[in-house]
Amino acid sequence: MNELSGFAEWGPVGQAGLATSVNWLLTTIGAAAVFAVVRVGRNLLNAMLGFAAGVMLAASFWSLLAPSIELSELQGSIRWMPPLIGFVVGCATLLYLDRAVHQLRPRMAVKAFSGTSHRALLLTSAITLHNIPEGLAVGVAFGAAATEGSGASVAGAMALSLGIGIQDLPEGMAVSLPLRADGMSPVRSFMYGQFSGLVEVFSGVVGAIAVIAVTSLLPYALSFAAGAMILVTLKELIPESMSGQQNHGIFGLVVGFSVMMVLDVALA
């Protein structure tokens, strides 16, 4: 309890930085699977990616959209307008960035990813890209917890960070293992895998600073992060978790959603 109280006194920027650094560490641990002798089966990977998708979907509502709606009402706005605007802009921004990644893919494949399949490269780019809104979501959540009347709490932000951290573990694997399977060395595969999580730290700190500096934008920032997370979940994580004939991805999604919902509601 004293440790939790001490963490609450760090301030939102420090909290976001530490929380996203832990998530980066978990991504790094996942990426280190390339050095293991035992291979991760497709069914297990599907279940882990499905779990990640469930966590993202639940966190998008309980940790981001719900506080956005509550805060909009407290600020005297139409309670659904800021969440709607932020959500749509978040989705549109991720679609634009995803298109940019597709356009850059041929040049990236020639340079750093020579010999790597387009599918592995696309998955690597997509996971790295969607770690940006994940970090942003954590930073915004801690920033919201420091804003009086926001309806958000440090415990809720910690629950969001914990859920994202849990799903960062298979994401590290999802980057490094396909690269290794395509012939990249274990060290290079590991480095690209852990780097995909490093962007979370920077975006988390930026998110916390932004919402503290401009508190009136907080409802928009929360829903922006939610839109970005939901879009990348539907576009990348869920389809990737559903490969094959089994239902491991669906099972993982249900478990991940349930765990994150309980964490967020119980700790809020």
Protein Blocks (a to p, Z undefined) as FASTA:
>chain_A
ZZmmmmmmnojklmmmmmmmmmmmmmmmmmmmmmpmbdcdfklmmmmmmmmmmmmmmmmm
mmmmmmmmmmmmmnopafklmmmmmmmmmmmmmmmmmmmmmmmmmmmmmmmmgoiafklm
mmmmmmmmmmmmmmmmmmmmmmmmmpghklpafklmmmmmmmmmmmmmmmmmmmmmmmmm
nopafklmmmmmmmmmmmmmmmmmmmmmmmmmmmmlmmmmmmmmmmmmmmmmmmmmmmmm
mgcjbfklmmmmmmmmmmmmmmmmmmZZ
